[in-house]
Amino acid sequence: MRGNKKIALIGEAAGFISPSSAEGLSYAFKSALDLANALEEGLEDYELKYKDNTANLINNIFLKNIKSKAMYNIFLRSIIMRSGLMSIDMNPNLF
C-alpha cells in the first residue's frame, strides 16, 4: 500500500524493503523520488502516477523474494555457487 488520496507512504512505510537484506534506505530514496515525480504536475491523480512510478520497485522486490528462497536454502545455494552463475572472472595478474 502506497497511501491514499490524502497521504502518501514511502520507503519501509509503503512496504519497500529488501527481503534478502532487510535494507530499506535505497528504497526510501527511490520511492521518494517516484513520489516527487508523481507530484510534479499537481495533486490530481498523483496516487495513480505514484503507483505507476513505483512499479519497478515492486518488480525488484518480487525478484528479490524469489532470489532469497535460493540464498537461504543451503542445498540450492551450494548448487548456485558451484555453477559460477553470474560470477566475475578475476585477472590473476592484478594480485
N, C-alpha and C positions, 0 to 999 in steps of 0.2 A: 504494500500500500504506500503510495507516494503522497497522501494527503487528500484534501477535498477542495471545494471551491473557495474556502476561507483560509486554509492552512496548507503549506507545502512542507514535506519532510525531505531531508537529505541525509546522506551517509547511512550510518547504522540505524537511525530512527526510521528510515524508509526501507530498511531490510537489506541495504547494500553492504554486505560483509563477506569476506572470502571464507568459504567453508574449509579450505585447506590450511589457511594460516591464521584464521580468526582476526585478520587485519582489516581495518575499515577506513583508514585515513585517506588512502588514494581514492577510494570510492566516494568519500565525503567531498573531496575536491572536485572529482569528475561530475558528481551529481549536482553540486553547487553551480558549476559552470553550465550544465544542462538546464538547470532551473533559470539561471540568468539569461540564457539564450531564449528560453520559452517566454520570459517576461519582457524581452526587448520591444515587442510590439504592443505591450499593454497587458491588462489583466484578463481580457476577454479570451476564453478558451485556453488559458495558459496551462491548465491541468492536462489537456489533451496533447498539447505541444510538448510538455514536460514528459509525459508518458512516452511519446514517440522518441524524444531525445534520449531517454534512458534505456531504450530497447537494447542497445549494445551492452550496457552494464548487466542487464538481466540475462542476456545470452552468455556473457562472460562468466557470470556466477553459475549458471546452469552447467556450462562445460567444466568449471572447476569442481562442481559437485560430482560429476562423472569421474574426473581425474582423481579426486580424493578417495574414491572407492578403491582404486588401484594402489594409491600411495600408502594407505594404511592396512593393506592386506599383504602379509609377509610373502605369501606364495606368488601373488601377482606382481608385487614389487620386484622380487628376485628375478622373475622372468623378464620383466621390462628392462631392468638394469643390465642383465646379461645380453639382451638383444642389441644394446647400443643405440636404441631408438632415440633420435634427436640428440645424439652425443656430438661433441665437438672434438675434432682431431687436433691434437696439440703438436706444435712444431718442436721436436726434441732439441733442436739447435738453440732454442731460446733459454734452455736451462743449463 
